[in-house]
Amino acid sequence: MAGQQFQYDDSGNTFFYFLTSFVGLIVIPATYYFWPRDQNAEQLRLKALRKVHGRCLWYRLRLMKSQQSIIPTLKKVALLIGWALFLFLAYKVSKIDREYQEYNPYEVLSLDPGASVSEIKRQYRLLSLRFHPDKGGDEVMFMRIAKAYAALTNEESRNNWQKYGNPDGPQATSFGIALPAWIVDQKNSMLVLLVYGLAFMVILPVVVGTWWYRSIRYSGDQILINTTQLFMHFMYKTPNMNMKRLGMVLTAAFEFDPRNNKEATIRPTDNTEVPQLIRDLGNINVKKKEPPFCYPYSLKARVLMLSHLARMEVSENTEEDQRFVVRKIPALLQEMINVGCQLTMMANSRGGFHAPRLVSIENCMKLSQMIVQGLQESKSPLLQLPHFEEEHLRYCVSKKYKVRSILDLVSLKDSDRRSMLRFLGEEKYDEVMAVLGSFPLITIDIKLQVVDDEDSNNITAGSLVTVTVTLTRKMMLDFFEKEQEQVCAPEDPNTEEGQGDVGKNKSKVWQNKNKAAKKTSKSKKKKLTKKKAPSQQQQQQQQKQDKQKQANGTVAVNEVVPSTKEEEDEVSGKGSDSEEGETNKDSPSERDDESDTEPDEMGGDDEEEWKALQQSIQRKERALLETKSKITHPVYSLYFPEEKHEWWWLYIADRKEQTLVSMPYHVCTLKDTEEVELRFPAPSKPGNYQYSVILRSDSFMGLDQIKPLKLEVHEAKQMLDNHPQWDIPETEEEEEDQEDSDGIEESEEEEEDND
């Protein structure tokens, strides 16, 4: 009777199949993920960046690392060994004799198919004499010969062979376990148990426990949980945190403590080198006894950070520790910003404590710029460029040029720029221009609306406002020696420290346009005042139109659209024929025309809103499915030890109240164009509000932008308690009963009247 039979692989053939599959499952994915990428492509990329980034510290370190690193070679060797093992096992499997072949008694007796009975008997006698055990032959072979002879001569055995493929009839299905039999052999039992116990009771728990212990110590951004708690404590304790206090809190992070991070080190030479740096830097609150600022690791990290900002030279060992500290700071500052946002949301929802001030969060952003560029807050942004030193700035800030920022330098004509930078040679000047041309220039387009509302342009108290900001990145190179029509203005100099004199600079190209527009608007306003004033009804209509425009919630930008000649004639014509205009407006024919056109306009607006809604939904779906790379554009940074890419912070703030309106959005995927939606609840009280849309770089100094955002908040519509349309009968019977009752009441009233 057929059945199932499990047995270990005595010959070891099945085990090779298992081993080949197991090695293939490891080697093939590992080759895809770990094979070193084409080194030529990386070399070509570095070669293309050499003209601009050749002097950057990270670029020089990358070149040294690519020349000295043996990790790619070790990866290749390990993967090649794995492939060699896989190919050897595959070859071994291909040479294994297959046990599951069709049984053929003619082959066993070495006869041709269709041999006669006499030939079968004669061959059987010869083979029996040769392989009989009593004659010293092979017993197994003799049994096979006897079985084959029976299959060809015995009627029942022959039928079984022809029907089931075996003279003995149907056989049990055999399953081979892909493990050699010696594993379950009693002689090797202790060794197998020892290996199993070591693997599953010692090694596996240790590996899992180590991974778990390390993972619970870090947040999702690979920041120590203790560091996040430290930041939350001090931002709660000090809502208004200046730059000096911020540096102390930042360098107290546990990432710099050797007890919590093995990468951090305390060297014996620190006892002499750190005090020397403290004397060179001056007052850095060394005597402050508040923990953890007084701990040695915190003091060392603070000194190394300040020496980096001062661009001081340090010893080789100290420089290695300084690079470690500087590399960690941008991620820690981002964590500090996240903590500030969490505290702000908690204060807005619960209350009971003061939220961090806007200046504290903005100081974190400014410190990130300073760390990447290796500059102190009071230094000129021009020092981000190569070959610029402190003594060269006097040529730039002279009365003739008044260049104090990157945008001032870009706005100059090439002849004036060459004259101002005459202290540079031709080669150095070309390098400065190549670096300056690679700097980003972001244009901002702002659209304000209330999503999921009947009137998306009407902002009511408590409604959810959505500000869609479209960022477009271009390079400064695109604007050299060109008329700049819509270039983003730099951050308001009156609101930023250290840039108070920027407002006194000479007018730039993008400022001349606004001034010219203002002049034309003033002159045309004067011309309009000389003409006859419009009628009272026209003035009322104009006021209504202005209110509607203000209610639309559009961004207020300093643009004056000059009125055309036709509009002037229209105003003057309406002013002279005011009575005629009133009678025409009140005519019934015009009212009929207006009533006919209004539904068409409303239908068109609904279709446009529906299309815009569908497009926004499709865009959001694509954004959810698409994973964008955070590799954008490399930052030019002379003193930052690793390659940094351009990232930005975008948020809305009330600069008068020094509060955040929307949480900062970290834009990490801006290559050419990026669309960001910022949401915030409208104020609970109606009125006019002045906010600011702020874009800050995390890498460049002097390229921040502030755009005004004006909101006119209206009262929210009151909810109706009762409405005629809501009185709907539940069934038709109720309607009929109501009609019958109405008819009875009418008949009774008629009878009373007749009486």
Buried (B, 14 or more C-beta within 10 A) or exposed (E): EEEEEEEBBEEBBBBBBBBBEEBBEEBEEBBEEEEBEEEEEEEEEBEEBEEBBBBBBBBEBBBEEEEEEEEBEEBBEEBEEBBEBBEEBEEBBEEEEEEEEEBBBBEBBEBEEEBEEEEBEEBBEEBBEBBBEEEEBEEEBBEBBBBBBBBBBEEEBBEBBEEBEBBEBEBEEEEBBBBBBEBEEEEEEEEEEEEEEEEEEEEEEEEEEEEEEEEEBBEEEEBBEBBBEBBBEBBBEBBEBEBEBBBBBBBBBBBBBEEBBEEBBEBEEBEEBBEEBBEEBEEBBBEEEEEBBBEEBBBBBBBBBBBBBBBBEBBEBBBEBBBBBBBBBBBBBBBBBBBBBBBBEBBEEEEEEEBBBBBBBBBBBBBBBBBBBBBBBEBBBBBBBBBBEEEBBEBBBEEEBBBBBBBBBBBBEEEEBBEBBEEBEEEBBEBBBBBBBBBBBBBBBBBBBBBEEEBBBBBBBEBEBBBBBEBBBBBBBEBBEEEBEEBBBBBBBEEBEBBEEBEEBEEBBBBEBBEEBEEBBEEBEEEBEEBEEBBEBBEEEEEEEEEEEBBBBBBEEEEBEEBEEEEBEEBBBBBBBBEEBBEEEEEEEEEEEEEEEEEEEEEEEEEEEEEEEEEBEEEEEEEEEEEEEEEBBBBBBBBBBEBBBBBBBBBBBBBEEBBBBBBBBBBBBBEEEBBBBBEBEBBEEBEEBEBBBBBBBBBBBBBBBBBBBBBBBBEEEEEEEEEEEEEEEEEEEEEEEEEEEEEEEEEEEEEEEEE
